[in-house]
């Protein structure tokens, strides 16, 4: 059900762009994209997460996924 999850994650991001859970949401969106073989989309989300929230725990996890 990763495709459904991605749609919900993206909708939540649009509605609540300033939510405190945004780094977590971005990380899980990237992971779901990776699971659906959308490597380019996943990489974009990982990079955006790192750029926007560089000091977050989620950014550290995103860096590991990009390696």
C-alpha positions in Angstrom: 0.0 0.0 0.0 3.0 2.3 -0.5 1.3 4.1 -3.3 -1.7 5.0 -1.1 0.7 6.1 1.7 2.6 8.4 -0.7 -0.7 10.1 -1.7 -1.6 10.6 1.9 1.8 11.9 2.9 1.8 14.4 0.1 -1.6 15.6 0.9 -0.7 16.0 4.6 2.4 18.0 3.5 0.3 20.3 1.5 -2.2 20.9 4.2 0.2 21.2 7.2 3.5 22.5 5.6 4.6 24.0 8.9 3.9 21.0 11.1 6.6 19.8 13.6 6.4 16.3 12.1 7.3 17.5 8.6 10.9 15.9 8.7 9.3 12.6 9.6 6.7 12.9 6.9 9.3 13.7 4.3 11.5 10.8 5.4 8.6 8.3 5.2 7.5 9.7 1.8 11.0 9.1 0.5 11.1 5.6 1.9 7.8 4.8 0.4 8.9 6.1 -3.0 12.0 4.0 -2.8 9.9 0.9 -2.0 7.8 1.6 -5.1 11.0 1.8 -7.2 10.7 5.5 -7.8 14.4 6.1 -7.1 14.4 9.7 -8.6 11.5 10.7 -6.5 13.0 9.2 -3.4 16.3 10.9 -4.0 14.6 14.2 -4.4 12.7 13.8 -1.1 15.8 12.7 0.8 17.7 15.7 -0.6 14.9 18.2 0.2 14.7 16.8 3.7 18.4 17.3 4.2 18.3 20.8 2.8 15.3 22.0 4.8 16.0 20.2 8.1 19.8 19.6 8.1 20.1 19.1 11.9 17.2 16.7 12.3 17.5 13.0 13.1 15.5 12.3 9.9 18.1 14.1 7.8 20.8 11.9 9.3 18.7 8.8 8.2 18.2 10.4 4.8 21.9 10.8 4.4 22.4 7.0 5.0 19.8 6.2 2.4 21.6 8.3 -0.2 24.9 6.5 0.4 
